[in-house]
Amino acid sequence: KNQVEQSPQSLIILEGKNCTLQCNYTVSPFSNLRWYKQDTGRGPVSLTIMTFSENTKSNGRYTATLDADTKQSSLHITASQLSDSASYICVVSFFYSSASKIIFGSGTRLSIRP
Amino acid sequence: EAQVTQNPRYLITVTGKKLTVTCSQNMNHEYMSWYRQDPGLGLRQIYYSMNVEVTDKGDVPEGYKVSRKEKRNFPLILESPSPNQTSLYFCASSFHRDRGSYNEQFFGPGTRLTVL
């Protein structure tokens, strides 16, 4: 069964600290993986995208990694800020019956405390 | 400003009363999609459209209808809403969704629907 699982479900850290969010997937054949940030009351916004051949991608203080062999991705946030408080969603695309499909993880809710 | 707009943002209605949630994008995107987001679950696709007059079912299409008469608009129709359709709904658009689904989707602000 094609699945995307994220951990932890929620996380609280102090402002200025680093954190890492995890995403494990079982989809096949894999196409690409995106991380989205969703602020409360808003739609998701793309942070990074990685294809099979890429194992790291940065966007400012956000760094995503991908291990296509173990089907795992992580999102590392450096020197967290209050504005990083949001849900982070892992989205995996894969091929299915000559078309492509996407599956959204349920997200990790991150809270940054001052 | 490039954006996806949805209306209304909040709606409380009663079982069986037909409603329409509008979605419009100004980026000339071919691909548009509707999702629902429920606590503990990932976004689930309801319907999508590859272009004008081309629509297809997503993973949870039951109880919903869509139409794509113009490129910029993609309304979601609930003919007879039921309480299990209480959810947060998002419209999204992107350039043509090719085999690789590489293109970033741009999401609207969401519509919170409550069906009593």
HADDOCK unambig.tbl for C-alpha pairs under 7 A between the chains (distance, minus, plus):
assign (segid A and resid 31 and name CA) (segid B and resid 100 and name CA) 5.91 0.50 0.50
assign (segid A and resid 32 and name CA) (segid B and resid 102 and name CA) 7.00 0.50 0.50
assign (segid A and resid 42 and name CA) (segid B and resid 109 and name CA) 4.71 0.50 0.50
assign (segid A and resid 42 and name CA) (segid B and resid 110 and name CA) 6.44 0.50 0.50
assign (segid A and resid 43 and name CA) (segid B and resid 90 and name CA) 6.96 0.50 0.50
assign (segid A and resid 43 and name CA) (segid B and resid 107 and name CA) 5.16 0.50 0.50
assign (segid A and resid 43 and name CA) (segid B and resid 108 and name CA) 5.57 0.50 0.50
assign (segid A and resid 43 and name CA) (segid B and resid 109 and name CA) 4.81 0.50 0.50
assign (segid A and resid 43 and name CA) (segid B and resid 110 and name CA) 6.13 0.50 0.50
assign (segid A and resid 44 and name CA) (segid B and resid 107 and name CA) 6.13 0.50 0.50
assign (segid A and resid 45 and name CA) (segid B and resid 106 and name CA) 6.89 0.50 0.50
assign (segid A and resid 46 and name CA) (segid B and resid 104 and name CA) 6.78 0.50 0.50
assign (segid A and resid 93 and name CA) (segid B and resid 101 and name CA) 6.37 0.50 0.50
assign (segid A and resid 99 and name CA) (segid B and resid 99 and name CA) 5.70 0.50 0.50
assign (segid A and resid 100 and name CA) (segid B and resid 99 and name CA) 5.37 0.50 0.50
assign (segid A and resid 100 and name CA) (segid B and resid 100 and name CA) 6.31 0.50 0.50
assign (segid A and resid 100 and name CA) (segid B and resid 101 and name CA) 6.12 0.50 0.50
assign (segid A and resid 104 and name CA) (segid B and resid 42 and name CA) 5.05 0.50 0.50
assign (segid A and resid 104 and name CA) (segid B and resid 43 and name CA) 5.65 0.50 0.50
assign (segid A and resid 105 and name CA) (segid B and resid 42 and name CA) 4.93 0.50 0.50
assign (segid A and resid 106 and name CA) (segid B and resid 40 and name CA) 5.91 0.50 0.50
assign (segid A and resid 106 and name CA) (segid B and resid 41 and name CA) 4.86 0.50 0.50
assign (segid A and resid 106 and name CA) (segid B and resid 42 and name CA) 3.81 0.50 0.50
assign (segid A and resid 107 and name CA) (segid B and resid 42 and name CA) 6.90 0.50 0.50
